Amino acid sequence: MARILIVEDEKGISDFLKEGLTEEKFVVETAFDGAEGLQKILNNSYDVILMDWMLPKMQGVEVTRQIREAGISAPVIFLTARDTVQDTILGLRSGANDYLKKPFSFDELLERIRVQLRQKETSDNNVYTHRGVKINQDMREAYVDNQEIHLTQKEFDLLLYLIKNKNKVCTRDEILDKVWDIHFEYDSGVIDVYINALRKKIKAVKDINIIETVRGVGYIVKD
């Protein structure tokens, strides 16, 4: 059952949306200012966030910008009376996924929520997590405890391959074949260089070693 957070300071609108969405079998929570909304988003997991623009304590654009910087990818739909092209562009650039101008039809909002949920379900199929490490294959982004780490193309491909094949020993030949696309005899020492680089970048954020060496064979990421 999808969880929705409504960040809206007008109680009448918030209550109306909560009642309607609850009837549609969503789990709904509310926040009445930007600071409260930010804390709820940072400390909980939501499938869709409905965000008012003009909020007390912190505007919706700033809340959205901060959650994106924290690595939170939950879809955000802005609900706002601001209707200029510049406002729309600013909202989308802050990290919003959609933009609905007040007053709006509840049925239209409901359909936009469903679109975001379908897109999120598809996107989540290409997101892999392990012990605080998250890999978004579509966006080619990697995070450790929600802090983005910057990887080279081959570092990213190598980490993705190992995590997608966790609990399986990945031999050096398999890694050369699948990550480097090398199908002939080749010095596999290059893999060690990239493994060491990955370990350092992950450890710089969190003191863990998720990639174990299987001597004489290859590497494994284990639960």
N, CA, C and O of each residue as an XYZ file, in Angstrom:
892
protein
N       0.852     -1.193      0.000
C       0.000      0.000      0.000
C       0.888      1.243      0.000
O       1.757      1.397      0.858
N       0.657      2.128     -0.973
C       1.520      3.295     -1.140
C       1.327      4.310     -0.025
O       0.210      4.536      0.440
N       2.433      4.920      0.400
C       2.405      5.944      1.445
C       2.592      7.313      0.808
O       3.493      7.518     -0.006
N       1.729      8.243      1.190
C       1.767      9.595      0.647
C       1.917     10.594      1.786
O       1.251     10.482      2.815
N       2.801     11.574      1.590
C       2.942     12.677      2.547
C       2.396     13.941      1.899
O       2.780     14.297      0.785
N       1.497     14.614      2.609
C       0.966     15.909      2.166
C       1.630     16.997      2.989
O       1.476     17.037      4.210
N       2.368     17.881      2.329
C       2.990     19.021      3.012
C       2.220     20.266      2.576
O       2.484     20.827      1.512
N       1.280     20.685      3.394
C       0.335     21.758      3.048
C      -0.083     22.478      4.320
O      -0.536     21.844      5.273
N       0.067     23.820      4.341
C      -0.233     24.568      5.558
C      -1.700     24.946      5.683
O      -2.135     25.315      6.774
N      -2.476     24.870      4.613
C      -3.904     25.161      4.695
C      -4.630     23.895      5.116
O      -4.734     22.937      4.350
N      -5.136     23.905      6.353
C      -5.700     22.686      6.934
C      -6.899     22.170      6.139
O      -7.088     20.959      6.021
N      -7.709     23.080      5.595
C      -8.866     22.648      4.819
C      -8.452     21.823      3.610
O      -9.043     20.780      3.331
N      -7.435     22.293      2.894
C      -6.945     21.563      1.725
C      -6.317     20.246      2.152
O      -6.556     19.207      1.535
N      -5.506     20.291      3.218
C      -4.842     19.083      3.706
C      -5.858     18.020      4.121
O      -5.707     16.848      3.777
N      -6.888     18.427      4.857
C      -7.908     17.473      5.307
C      -8.669     16.880      4.125
O      -8.949     15.681      4.094
N      -9.003     17.740      3.144
C      -9.725     17.273      1.953
C      -8.902     16.224      1.202
O      -9.420     15.176      0.815
N      -7.615     16.519      1.000
C      -6.753     15.583      0.276
C      -6.569     14.289      1.065
O      -6.612     13.195      0.501
N      -6.365     14.424      2.364
C      -6.158     13.225      3.181
C      -7.382     12.321      3.151
O      -7.257     11.103      3.023
N      -8.564     12.916      3.269
C      -9.794     12.113      3.262
C      -9.966     11.401      1.911
O     -10.275     10.210      1.861
N      -9.761     12.150      0.822
C      -9.939     11.556     -0.504
C      -8.939     10.460     -0.789
O      -9.301      9.417     -1.334
N      -7.680     10.679     -0.428
C      -6.641      9.688     -0.704
C      -6.783      8.466      0.198
O      -6.490      7.345     -0.219
N      -7.226      8.680      1.418
C      -7.468      7.546      2.319
C      -8.576      6.655      1.770
O      -8.501      5.430      1.864
N      -9.604      7.277      1.196
C     -10.686      6.505      0.577
C     -10.180      5.693     -0.611
O     -10.747      4.654     -0.950
N      -9.106      6.177     -1.242
C      -8.505      5.449     -2.375
C      -7.485      4.413     -1.896
O      -6.730      3.860     -2.696
N      -7.468      4.157     -0.593
C      -6.652      3.096      0.004
C      -5.167      3.433      0.098
O      -4.331      2.532      0.173
N      -4.829      4.740      0.096
C      -3.457      5.147      0.348
C      -3.261      5.354      1.845
O      -4.207      5.676      2.564
N      -2.030      5.167      2.309
C      -1.665      5.536      3.682
C      -1.168      6.973      3.632
O      -0.194      7.273      2.942
N      -1.831      7.860      4.359
C      -1.576      9.293      4.216
C      -1.093      9.899      5.526
O      -1.670      9.664      6.588
N      -0.009     10.693      5.430
C       0.466     11.488      6.556
C       0.490     12.952      6.128
O       0.484     13.261      4.936
N       0.516     13.841      7.105
C       0.496     15.263      6.792
C       1.595     16.009      7.550
O       2.053     15.579      8.609
N       1.999     17.133      6.975
C       2.892     18.080      7.645
C       2.385     19.468      7.282
O       1.889     19.679      6.175
N       2.507     20.428      8.218
C       1.885     21.723      8.023
C       2.882     22.869      7.836
O       2.474     24.027      7.741
N       4.159     22.569      7.784
C       5.152     23.579      7.418
C       6.350     22.868      6.786
O       6.482     21.647      6.874
N       7.218     23.656      6.147
C       8.331     23.062      5.415
C       9.317     22.318      6.293
O       9.816     21.260      5.910
N       9.604     22.863      7.471
C      10.571     22.214      8.362
C      10.058     20.857      8.836
O      10.809     19.883      8.884
N       8.769     20.804      9.186
C       8.182     19.532      9.612
C       8.184     18.534      8.457
O       8.487     17.354      8.636
N       7.836     19.031      7.263
C       7.843     18.158      6.094
C       9.216     17.595      5.816
O       9.354     16.407      5.525
N      10.246     18.442      5.904
C      11.610     17.995      5.657
C      12.015     16.905      6.626
O      12.583     15.894      6.213
N      11.737     17.087      7.902
C      12.115     16.088      8.896
C      11.389     14.766      8.672
O      11.984     13.698      8.820
N      10.120     14.831      8.318
C       9.379     13.593      8.061
C       9.960     12.852      6.859
O      10.082     11.627      6.886
N      10.314     13.578      5.820
C      10.846     12.948      4.616
C      12.214     12.339      4.888
O      12.521     11.255      4.392
N      13.037     13.026      5.670
C      14.375     12.510      5.976
C      14.329     11.275      6.873
O      15.241     10.449      6.845
N      13.270     11.151      7.664
C      13.204     10.074      8.659
C      12.236      8.946      8.307
O      12.133      7.963      9.041
N      11.528      9.086      7.190
C      10.552      8.080      6.795
C      10.640      7.832      5.292
O      11.315      8.563      4.566
N       9.959      6.807      4.847
C       9.941      6.472      3.422
C       8.539      6.700      2.869
O       7.560      6.162      3.387
N       8.454      7.510      1.804
C       7.174      7.794      1.162
C       7.254      7.444     -0.321
O       8.313      7.530     -0.944
N       6.114      7.051     -0.864
C       6.055      6.708     -2.286
C       5.777      7.920     -3.147
O       6.233      7.984     -4.289
N       5.032      8.890     -2.620
C       4.761     10.151     -3.313
C       4.652     11.255     -2.261
O       4.129     11.036     -1.169
N       5.153     12.446     -2.606
C       5.059     13.610     -1.720
C       4.292     14.700     -2.457
O       4.669     15.094     -3.560
N       3.213     15.187     -1.841
C       2.457     16.325     -2.370
C       2.936     17.564     -1.629
O       2.778     17.666     -0.413
N       3.523     18.506     -2.364
C       4.237     19.617     -1.743
C       3.646     20.967     -2.145
O       3.638     21.325     -3.323
N       3.151     21.715     -1.153
C       2.753     23.101     -1.405
C       4.027     23.931     -1.603
O       5.087     23.593     -1.078
N       3.907     25.009     -2.357
C       5.079     25.855     -2.606
C       5.295     26.830     -1.444
O       6.374     26.878     -0.853
N       4.251     27.604     -1.129
C       4.370     28.629     -0.094
C       4.066     28.009      1.266
O       2.903     27.787      1.603
N       5.091     27.734      2.034
C       4.946     27.078      3.328
C       5.615     27.908      4.424
O       6.593     28.603      4.150
N       5.115     27.853      5.647
C       5.824     28.497      6.764
C       7.166     27.803      7.015
O       7.327     26.616      6.733
N       8.104     28.551      7.540
C       9.418     28.070      7.997
C      10.372     27.681      6.865
O      11.565     27.974      6.947
N       9.876     27.030      5.817
C      10.735     26.657      4.688
C       9.860     26.415      3.470
O       8.922     25.621      3.534
N      10.149     27.083      2.367
C       9.323     26.926      1.186
C       9.507     25.538      0.565
O      10.533     24.883      0.744
N       8.474     25.116     -0.171
C       8.497     23.786     -0.768
C       9.659     23.568     -1.712
O      10.201     22.466     -1.780
N      10.050     24.601     -2.442
C      11.189     24.477     -3.365
C      12.458     24.129     -2.596
O      13.239     23.285     -3.035
N      12.667     24.774     -1.454
C      13.866     24.510     -0.659
C      13.810     23.122     -0.029
O      14.824     22.426      0.027
N      12.628     22.712      0.447
C      12.491     21.356      0.995
C      12.860     20.329     -0.067
O      13.611     19.392      0.202
N      12.332     20.508     -1.273
C      12.600     19.567     -2.367
C      14.077     19.545     -2.713
O      14.654     18.478     -2.919
N      14.693     20.720     -2.779
C      16.125     20.782     -3.095
C      16.941     20.021     -2.056
O      17.875     19.301     -2.410
N      16.601     20.172     -0.781
C      17.376     19.525      0.277
C      17.193     17.999      0.271
O      18.148     17.260      0.506
N      15.982     17.535      0.005
C      15.806     16.076      0.006
C      16.504     15.450     -1.191
O      16.987     14.321     -1.105
N      16.563     16.166     -2.302
C      17.302     15.632     -3.460
C      18.800     15.586     -3.160
O      19.482     14.636     -3.544
N      19.309     16.604     -2.479
C      20.725     16.600     -2.092
C      21.025     15.465     -1.126
O      22.150     14.969     -1.077
N      20.012     15.047     -0.349
C      20.184     13.938      0.595
C      20.037     12.583     -0.079
O      20.160     11.548      0.577
N      19.775     12.578     -1.386
C      19.680     11.319     -2.119
C      18.312     10.671     -2.086
O      18.174      9.503     -2.449
N      17.291     11.411     -1.654
C      15.930     10.866     -1.584
C      15.247     11.095     -2.924
O      15.149     12.230     -3.392
N      14.775     10.019     -3.537
C      14.248     10.101     -4.899
C      12.733      9.989     -4.981
O      12.191      9.893     -6.082
N      12.026      9.999     -3.842
C      10.569      9.883     -3.868
C       9.970     10.969     -4.758
O      10.390     12.123     -4.677
N       8.999     10.625     -5.604
C       8.397     11.626     -6.485
C       7.741     12.764     -5.709
O       7.073     12.539     -4.699
N       7.939     13.980     -6.193
C       7.349     15.169     -5.578
C       6.426     15.834     -6.597
O       6.834     16.127     -7.721
N       5.174     16.069     -6.192
C       4.225     16.809     -7.016
C       3.931     18.125     -6.316
O       3.416     18.137     -5.198
N       4.261     19.248     -6.981
C       3.962     20.556     -6.409
C       2.488     20.895     -6.604
O       1.938     20.708     -7.689
N       1.853     21.396     -5.544
C       0.489     21.918     -5.585
C       0.575     23.390     -5.230
O       0.874     23.726     -4.084
N       0.321     24.277     -6.184
C       0.592     25.688     -5.926
C      -0.257     26.604     -6.781
O      -0.685     26.240     -7.877
N      -0.497     27.810     -6.259
C      -1.213     28.831     -7.017
C      -0.263     29.602     -7.933
O      -0.714     30.373     -8.780
N       1.032     29.405     -7.773
C       2.010     30.106     -8.620
C       1.936     29.482    -10.007
O       2.028     28.264    -10.158
N       1.769     30.331    -11.018
C       1.436     29.767    -12.322
C       2.244     30.327    -13.492
O       1.869     30.127    -14.648
N       3.342     31.023    -13.212
C       4.142     31.513    -14.326
C       5.059     30.413    -14.836
O       5.347     29.446    -14.131
N       5.509     30.576    -16.066
C       6.439     29.604    -16.648
C       7.716     29.545    -15.822
O       8.284     28.472    -15.619
N       8.168     30.710    -15.343
C       9.387     30.758    -14.538
C       9.232     29.959    -13.246
O      10.154     29.263    -12.820
N       8.042     30.068    -12.622
C       7.782     29.303    -11.401
C       7.820     27.803    -11.689
O       8.406     27.029    -10.932
N       7.195     27.410    -12.782
C       7.172     25.992    -13.145
C       8.586     25.466    -13.348
O       8.935     24.390    -12.862
N       9.393     26.233    -14.070
C      10.775     25.822    -14.327
C      11.561     25.726    -13.026
O      12.317     24.776    -12.820
N      11.379     26.725    -12.136
C      12.093     26.712    -10.857
C      11.707     25.488    -10.036
O      12.564     24.836     -9.441
N      10.412     25.181    -10.007
C       9.959     24.020     -9.254
C      10.536     22.727     -9.780
O      10.976     21.879     -9.004
N      10.537     22.570    -11.090
C      11.074     21.345    -11.687
C      12.583     21.254    -11.492
O      13.116     20.168    -11.265
N      13.266     22.376    -11.579
C      14.719     22.365    -11.388
C      15.100     22.042     -9.950
O      16.191     21.529     -9.699
N      14.218     22.335     -9.010
C      14.516     22.015     -7.615
C      14.459     20.510     -7.354
O      14.947     20.027     -6.332
N      13.854     19.775     -8.295
C      13.782     18.325     -8.146
C      12.378     17.761     -8.174
O      12.190     16.561     -7.969
N      11.371     18.618     -8.429
C       9.987     18.131     -8.492
C       9.785     17.275     -9.738
O      10.459     17.455    -10.752
N       8.848     16.348     -9.637
C       8.532     15.470    -10.762
C       7.317     15.952    -11.549
O       7.181     15.646    -12.733
N       6.440     16.701    -10.898
C       5.221     17.165    -11.558
C       4.759     18.445    -10.869
O       5.260     18.808     -9.804
N       3.792     19.126    -11.495
C       3.409     20.464    -11.067
C       1.927     20.634    -11.360
O       1.521     20.560    -12.520
N       1.112     20.857    -10.341
C      -0.329     21.001    -10.523
C      -0.768     22.333     -9.925
O      -0.518     22.610     -8.751
N      -1.420     23.151    -10.736
C      -1.799     24.494    -10.299
C      -3.149     24.477     -9.590
O      -4.095     23.826    -10.032
N      -3.215     25.212     -8.475
C      -4.470     25.369     -7.742
C      -5.355     26.399     -8.447
O      -4.837     27.366     -9.007
N      -6.684     26.211     -8.432
C      -7.416     25.033     -7.942
C      -7.299     23.887     -8.953
O      -7.163     24.122    -10.154
N      -7.354     22.666     -8.463
C      -7.198     21.516     -9.349
C      -8.288     20.495     -9.063
O      -8.933     20.523     -8.015
N      -8.474     19.612    -10.001
C      -9.440     18.524     -9.852
C      -8.793     17.391     -9.061
O      -7.658     17.004     -9.339
N      -9.520     16.857     -8.070
C      -8.992     15.730     -7.305
C      -8.732     14.538     -8.213
O      -7.748     13.820     -8.034
N      -9.614     14.323     -9.191
C      -9.438     13.188    -10.106
C      -8.143     13.330    -10.908
O      -7.444     12.347    -11.154
N      -7.833     14.564    -11.313
C      -6.583     14.777    -12.057
C      -5.383     14.521    -11.152
O      -4.414     13.884    -11.565
N      -5.450     15.020     -9.913
C      -4.362     14.766     -8.973
C      -4.179     13.263     -8.758
O      -3.053     12.766     -8.736
N      -5.279     12.554     -8.600
C      -5.213     11.114     -8.371
C      -4.528     10.414     -9.531
O      -3.715      9.514     -9.322
N      -4.848     10.819    -10.748
C      -4.218     10.186    -11.911
C      -2.735     10.523    -11.980
O      -1.927      9.673    -12.351
N      -2.369     11.747    -11.629
C      -0.944     12.118    -11.630
C      -0.177     11.331    -10.566
O       0.970     10.942    -10.785
N      -0.802     11.099     -9.429
C      -0.170     10.265     -8.403
C       0.057      8.863     -8.938
O       1.131      8.293     -8.746
N      -0.930      8.308     -9.599
C      -0.806      6.953    -10.140
C       0.277      6.865    -11.205
O       0.982      5.860    -11.300
N       0.408      7.921    -12.008
C       1.494      7.953    -13.004
C       2.844      7.899    -12.310
O       3.722      7.136    -12.715
N       3.018      8.703    -11.262
C       4.286      8.712    -10.536
C       4.573      7.361     -9.890
O       5.722      6.920     -9.859
N       3.537      6.705     -9.375
C       3.732      5.394     -8.748
C       4.152      4.356     -9.786
O       4.992      3.502     -9.505
N       3.572      4.427    -10.982
C       3.970      3.482    -12.040
C       5.412      3.732    -12.454
O       6.178      2.788    -12.647
N       5.781      4.992    -12.591
C       7.152      5.318    -12.977
C       8.130      4.911    -11.887
O       9.220      4.416    -12.178
N       7.746      5.117    -10.629
C       8.616      4.745     -9.508
C       8.807      3.234     -9.461
O       9.909      2.755     -9.196
N       7.737      2.481     -9.718
C       7.847      1.028     -9.699
C       8.820      0.547    -10.755
O       9.615     -0.362    -10.514
N       8.754      1.167    -11.940
C       9.686      0.803    -13.014
C      11.110      1.172    -12.642
O      12.040      0.390    -12.840
N      11.275      2.399    -12.089
C      12.607      2.872    -11.709
C      13.213      2.031    -10.597
O      14.408      1.734    -10.611
N      12.366      1.643     -9.616
C      12.869      0.874     -8.481
C      13.413     -0.480     -8.893
O      14.222     -1.073     -8.179
N      12.971     -0.972    -10.042
C      13.478     -2.253    -10.521
C      14.951     -2.172    -10.891
O      15.626     -3.197    -10.991
N      15.447     -0.972    -11.090
C      16.846     -0.776    -11.462
C      17.631     -0.052    -10.371
O      18.649      0.585    -10.641
N      17.142     -0.161     -9.134
C      17.859      0.389     -7.983
C      18.263     -0.776     -7.080
O      17.429     -1.595     -6.693
N      19.550     -0.836     -6.752
C      20.083     -1.950     -5.959
C      20.709     -1.394     -4.692
O      21.445     -0.408     -4.735
N      20.416     -2.027     -3.565
C      20.935     -1.562     -2.287
C      21.630     -2.692     -1.540
O      21.279     -3.863     -1.685
N      22.618     -2.319     -0.742
C      23.350     -3.292      0.073
C      24.087     -2.570      1.183
O      25.014     -1.802      0.924
N      23.676     -2.817      2.424
C      24.352     -2.296      3.613
C      24.626     -0.791      3.529
O      25.728     -0.336      3.833
N      23.621     -0.034      3.117
C      23.764      1.411      3.046
C      24.282      1.934      1.722
O      24.315      3.144      1.498
N      24.690      1.020      0.835
C      25.140      1.420     -0.501
C      23.958      1.270     -1.463
O      23.315      0.222     -1.509
N      23.681      2.327     -2.230
C      22.575      2.288     -3.185
C      23.086      2.648     -4.566
O      23.808      3.629     -4.743
N      22.694      1.829     -5.554
C      23.090      2.042     -6.939
C      21.837      2.248     -7.768
O      20.964      1.381     -7.799
N      21.738      3.386     -8.438
C      20.646      3.641     -9.369
C      21.186      3.436    -10.777
O      21.925      4.267    -11.306
N      20.801      2.312    -11.372
C      21.355      1.956    -12.677
C      20.924      2.945    -13.758
O      21.730      3.313    -14.612
N      19.657      3.380    -13.730
C      19.167      4.281    -14.768
C      19.849      5.645    -14.704
O      20.226      6.207    -15.732
N      20.005      6.178    -13.478
C      20.618      7.494    -13.304
C      22.137      7.428    -13.241
O      22.818      8.453    -13.285
N      22.661      6.204    -13.138
C      24.105      5.983    -12.983
C      24.646      6.799    -11.802
O      25.627      7.534    -11.918
N      23.968      6.637    -10.671
C      24.359      7.304     -9.434
C      24.588      6.275     -8.344
O      23.925      5.239     -8.299
N      25.537      6.574     -7.463
C      25.848      5.685     -6.340
C      25.852      6.497     -5.054
O      26.368      7.614     -5.010
N      25.266      5.915     -4.002
C      25.174      6.598     -2.716
C      25.632      5.670     -1.598
O      25.450      4.454     -1.664
N      26.222      6.263     -0.581
C      26.532      5.558      0.658
C      25.862      6.334      1.776
O      26.184      7.498      2.011
N      24.923      5.684      2.472
C      24.132      6.362      3.507
C      23.559      7.677      2.991
O      23.626      8.703      3.668
N      22.993      7.635      1.783
C      22.341      8.781      1.127
C      23.294      9.899      0.737
O      22.850     10.980      0.352
N      24.605      9.655      0.830
C      25.587     10.636      0.345
C      26.158     10.135     -0.966
O      26.689      9.027     -1.036
N      26.050     10.946     -2.001
C      26.507     10.504     -3.319
C      28.026     10.369     -3.343
O      28.747     11.225     -2.831
N      28.496      9.284     -3.944
C      29.926      9.105     -4.187
C      30.145      9.152     -5.691
O      29.347      8.622     -6.464
N      31.212      9.777     -6.085
C      31.468      9.988     -7.507
C      32.413      8.901     -8.019
O      33.564      8.797     -7.596
N      31.887      8.100     -8.943
C      32.630      6.973     -9.482
C      32.919      7.192    -10.956
O      32.155      7.849    -11.663
N      34.039      6.629    -11.410
C      34.300      6.605    -12.841
C      33.334      5.610    -13.489
O      32.651      4.855    -12.797
N      33.286      5.618    -14.797
C      32.366      4.717    -15.501
C      32.639      3.264    -15.152
O      31.704      2.512    -14.878
N      33.894      2.856    -15.157
C      34.229      1.459    -14.879
C      34.036      1.128    -13.399
O      33.628      0.012    -13.076
N      34.316      2.061    -12.497
C      34.053      1.828    -11.071
C      32.571      1.583    -10.853
O      32.183      0.675    -10.117
N      31.745      2.397    -11.498
C      30.299      2.226    -11.363
C      29.864      0.868    -11.911
O      29.118      0.142    -11.255
N      30.330      0.526    -13.110
C      29.947     -0.746    -13.732
C      30.384     -1.934    -12.878
O      29.658     -2.922    -12.763
N      31.562     -1.837    -12.284
C      32.080     -2.923    -11.459
C      31.256     -3.081    -10.185
O      30.871     -4.195     -9.830
N      30.984     -1.975     -9.496
C      30.189     -2.040     -8.273
C      28.780     -2.544     -8.573
O      28.236     -3.354     -7.823
N      28.198     -2.075     -9.650
C      26.861     -2.527    -10.045
C      26.846     -4.029    -10.301
O      25.940     -4.730     -9.849
N      27.837     -4.519    -11.017
C      27.902     -5.953    -11.329
C      28.023     -6.793    -10.060
O      27.360     -7.821     -9.925
N      28.864     -6.356     -9.140
C      29.062     -7.117     -7.910
C      27.803     -7.122     -7.038
O      27.442     -8.153     -6.471
N      27.137     -5.971     -6.935
C      25.938     -5.905     -6.101
C      24.781     -6.662     -6.741
O      24.010     -7.321     -6.043
N      24.652     -6.574     -8.066
C      23.594     -7.337     -8.741
C      23.804     -8.839     -8.581
O      22.853     -9.617     -8.663
N      25.049     -9.240     -8.355
C      25.367    -10.662     -8.205
C      25.785    -10.998     -6.772
O      26.600    -11.894     -6.549
N      25.221    -10.273     -5.806
C      25.631    -10.495     -4.418
C      25.318    -11.927     -3.985
O      24.378    -12.566     -4.458
N      26.159    -12.397     -3.057
C      26.112    -13.777     -2.553
C      26.572    -14.795     -3.592
O      26.341    -15.995     -3.445
N      27.217    -14.309     -4.631
C      27.809    -15.187     -5.650
C      29.250    -14.744     -5.880
O      29.526    -13.555     -6.043
N      30.163    -15.710     -5.890
C      31.561    -15.377     -6.185
C      31.674    -15.007     -7.659
O      31.328    -15.792     -8.542
N      32.166    -13.794     -7.905
C      32.380    -13.331     -9.278
C      33.853    -13.545     -9.612
O      34.723    -12.903     -9.025
N      34.127    -14.422    -10.528
C      35.515    -14.725    -10.875
C      36.115    -13.570    -11.668
O      35.408    -12.729    -12.224
N      37.431    -13.562    -11.699
C      38.116    -12.513    -12.449
C      37.750    -12.581    -13.934
O      37.547    -11.550    -14.575
N      37.668    -13.785    -14.468
C      37.317    -13.924    -15.886
C      35.917    -13.398    -16.156
O      35.674    -12.748    -17.173
N      34.989    -13.685    -15.233
C      33.622    -13.193    -15.404
C      33.577    -11.669    -15.358
O      32.865    -11.036    -16.138
N      34.336    -11.090    -14.445
C      34.355     -9.630    -14.322
C      34.935     -8.996    -15.580
O      34.393     -8.015    -16.089
N      36.035     -9.552    -16.085
C      36.628     -9.018    -17.318
C      35.645     -9.127    -18.478
O      35.555     -8.231    -19.318
N      34.918    -10.224    -18.510
C      33.960    -10.450    -19.599
C      32.769     -9.503    -19.499
O      32.395     -8.874    -20.489
N      32.165     -9.394    -18.304
C      30.924     -8.643    -18.160
C      31.118     -7.139    -17.971
O      30.297     -6.340    -18.419
N      32.208     -6.761    -17.306
C      32.430     -5.341    -17.015
C      33.340     -4.681    -18.046
O      33.077     -3.564    -18.492
N      34.415     -5.380    -18.421
C      35.359     -4.808    -19.382
C      35.101     -5.268    -20.821
O      35.685     -4.730    -21.762
N      34.233     -6.257    -20.986
C      33.930     -6.802    -22.309
C      35.190     -7.341    -22.997
O      35.385     -7.181    -24.202
N      36.040     -7.990    -22.180
C      37.275     -8.591    -22.691
C      37.108    -10.108    -22.694
O      36.868    -10.710    -21.647
N      37.234    -10.722    -23.862
C      36.966    -12.151    -24.002
C      38.226    -12.955    -24.329
O      38.148    -14.074    -24.835
N      39.374    -12.371    -24.035
C      40.632    -13.067    -24.326
C      41.539    -12.931    -23.113
O      41.226    -12.197    -22.175
N      42.664    -13.639    -23.132
C      43.573    -13.617    -21.989
C      44.090    -12.202    -21.765
O      44.578    -11.548    -22.687
N      43.971    -11.743    -20.517
C      44.297    -10.358    -20.200
C      44.733    -10.291    -18.745
O      44.279    -11.080    -17.917
N      45.607     -9.357    -18.440
C      46.088     -9.189    -17.072
C      44.940     -8.700    -16.187
O      44.482     -7.565    -16.321
N      44.483     -9.565    -15.287
C      43.338     -9.217    -14.448
C      43.727     -8.317    -13.276
O      42.877     -7.974    -12.453
N      44.982     -7.936    -13.193
C      45.413     -7.048    -12.120
C      44.716     -5.708    -12.138
O      44.660     -5.026    -11.115
N      44.182     -5.315    -13.288
C      43.461     -4.049    -13.384
C      42.232     -4.061    -12.470
O      41.817     -3.021    -11.960
N      41.655     -5.253    -12.270
C      40.481     -5.352    -11.408
C      40.832     -4.942     -9.986
O      40.056     -4.250     -9.327
N      42.007     -5.370     -9.508
C      42.424     -5.044     -8.144
C      42.502     -3.533     -7.929
O      42.141     -3.024     -6.868
N      42.978     -2.829     -8.953
C      43.106     -1.374     -8.864
C      41.722     -0.744     -8.656
O      41.552      0.140     -7.816
N      40.758     -1.203     -9.418
C      39.405     -0.644     -9.321
C      38.715     -1.056     -8.032
O      37.966     -0.270     -7.452
N      38.957     -2.275     -7.580
C      38.383     -2.717     -6.299
C      38.905     -1.847     -5.161
O      38.138     -1.414     -4.301
N      40.203     -1.596     -5.159
C      40.799     -0.762     -4.109
C      40.220      0.655     -4.135
O      39.958      1.249     -3.089
N      40.027      1.184     -5.344
C      39.462      2.532     -5.469
C      38.034      2.568     -4.929
O      37.651      3.510     -4.235
N      37.251      1.541     -5.249
C      35.879      1.475     -4.752
C      35.850      1.391     -3.227
O      35.076      2.090     -2.573
N      36.688      0.543     -2.678
C      36.724      0.394     -1.219
C      37.050      1.724     -0.542
O      36.439      2.069      0.470
N      37.992      2.463     -1.084
C      38.387      3.745     -0.493
C      37.249      4.762     -0.563
O      37.005      5.490      0.399
N      36.560      4.812     -1.691
C      35.485      5.794     -1.850
C      34.307      5.476     -0.933
O      33.677      6.382     -0.387
N      34.015      4.204     -0.769
C      32.929      3.818      0.141
C      33.336      4.080      1.586
O      32.554      4.606      2.378
N      34.577      3.705      1.920
C      35.052      3.850      3.302
C      35.187      5.313      3.701
O      35.130      5.636      4.887
N      35.364      6.199      2.729
C      35.471      7.625      3.040
C      34.164      8.164      3.625
O      34.165      9.182      4.317
N      33.057      7.485      3.348
C      31.754      7.890      3.862
C      31.334      7.019      5.036
O      30.816      7.522      6.033
N      31.556      5.717      4.919
C      31.126      4.767      5.952
C      32.190      3.696      6.107
O      32.644      3.122      5.117
N      32.589      3.423      7.333
C      33.699      2.506      7.596
C      33.236      1.048      7.453
O      33.085      0.324      8.436
N      33.019      0.648      6.202
C      32.639     -0.731      5.909
C      33.417     -1.211      4.693
O      33.899     -0.411      3.892
N      33.531     -2.515      4.571
C      34.111     -3.124      3.376
C      33.114     -4.156      2.863
O      33.030     -5.268      3.386
N      32.364     -3.778      1.838
C      31.321     -4.684      1.352
C      31.848     -5.667      0.305
O      31.171     -6.639     -0.029
N      33.050     -5.419     -0.212
C      33.599     -6.279     -1.266
C      34.677     -7.174     -0.665
O      35.747     -6.698     -0.286
N      34.397     -8.451     -0.582
C      35.342     -9.409     -0.015
C      36.147    -10.090     -1.127
O      35.628    -10.383     -2.204
N      37.422    -10.331     -0.835
C      38.291    -11.030     -1.777
C      38.209    -12.533     -1.550
O      38.322    -13.001     -0.417
N      38.018    -13.275     -2.608
C      38.090    -14.735     -2.563
C      39.405    -15.105     -3.234
O      39.514    -15.099     -4.460
N      40.392    -15.423     -2.424
C      41.763    -15.570     -2.922
C      41.861    -16.587     -4.061
O      41.359    -17.709     -3.986
N      42.522    -16.139     -5.099
C      42.758    -17.013     -6.249
C      41.554    -17.178     -7.158
O      41.635    -17.867     -8.175
N      40.419    -16.544     -6.797
C      39.200    -16.742     -7.599
C      38.621    -15.402     -8.086
O      38.497    -15.166     -9.287
N      38.273    -14.538     -7.130
C      37.649    -13.287     -7.518
C      37.137    -12.520     -6.318
O      37.836    -12.386     -5.314
N      35.906    -12.010     -6.419
C      35.344    -11.154     -5.361
C      33.868    -11.509     -5.141
O      33.204    -12.086     -6.001
N      33.387    -11.136     -3.945
C      31.997    -11.389     -3.602
C      31.475    -10.297     -2.695
O      32.191     -9.796     -1.827
N      30.220     -9.931     -2.902
C      29.480     -9.052     -1.994
C      28.454     -9.943     -1.300
O      27.601    -10.546     -1.952
N      28.544    -10.022      0.028
C      27.678    -10.942      0.772
C      26.750    -10.184      1.721
O      27.107     -9.137      2.260
N      25.551    -10.740      1.911
C      24.618    -10.179      2.893
C      25.169    -10.389      4.292
O      24.537     -9.990      5.270
